[in-house]
Amino acid sequence: MKNYLFSVEGMTCGGCASKVEKALKAQSSTCSVSVDLAQKLVEIKDIDKTAMEIKSAIENSGFKVTSFKGL
């Protein structure tokens, strides 16, 4: 299992956080998603997606990933 932490720009409300969470949970291999709106962070555990695939899913939902790292 792969763990990632993404800094996400543009999340301003609970609806934004929910949109990111739904986009990531739609990925069939996603095991868990945690969105911290106050710190603009998204932590995700995924079985087989790469960081770039997850970054694309976040950005396709309308937000900008400013950094990410594997945990």
C-alpha positions in Angstrom: 0.0 0.0 0.0 1.2 3.5 -0.9 0.7 6.5 1.4 0.8 10.1 0.1 0.4 13.5 1.6 -0.6 16.3 -0.8 -0.8 20.1 -0.2 -3.8 21.4 -2.1 -4.5 25.0 -3.1 -8.0 26.3 -3.6 -10.0 24.4 -1.0 -11.9 27.0 0.9 -15.0 25.2 2.3 -16.4 21.9 3.3 -17.8 21.5 -0.1 -14.4 21.8 -1.7 -13.0 19.2 0.7 -15.9 16.9 -0.1 -15.3 17.3 -3.8 -11.7 16.2 -3.5 -12.6 13.3 -1.2 -15.2 12.0 -3.6 -12.9 12.3 -6.6 -10.3 10.2 -4.8 -12.7 7.7 -3.4 -13.9 7.1 -6.9 -10.5 5.5 -7.7 -11.1 1.8 -7.4 -7.8 1.1 -5.5 -8.2 3.9 -2.9 -8.3 2.6 0.6 -8.7 5.8 2.6 -8.7 9.5 2.2 -8.4 12.2 4.9 -8.9 15.8 4.0 -7.7 18.5 6.4 -9.3 21.7 5.2 -7.6 24.0 7.8 -4.1 22.9 6.7 -5.1 22.3 3.0 -3.7 18.8 3.2 -5.0 15.5 1.7 -3.6 12.2 2.9 -4.4 9.1 0.9 -3.7 5.4 1.1 -3.9 3.6 -2.2 -3.0 0.2 -3.4 -1.8 0.8 -6.9 -2.1 4.4 -8.1 1.0 6.5 -8.5 1.4 9.9 -7.0 1.0 11.5 -10.4 -2.3 9.6 -11.0 -3.6 10.8 -7.7 -2.4 14.4 -8.4 -4.3 14.3 -11.7 -7.5 13.2 -9.9 -7.2 16.1 -7.5 -6.5 18.6 -10.2 -9.3 17.3 -12.5 -11.6 18.1 -9.6 -10.6 21.8 -9.9 -7.8 22.2 -7.4 -4.1 22.7 -7.6 -1.5 20.4 -5.9 1.4 22.5 -4.7 3.5 19.7 -3.3 3.3 16.0 -2.4 5.4 13.3 -0.7 5.3 9.7 0.0 4.9 8.6 3.6 
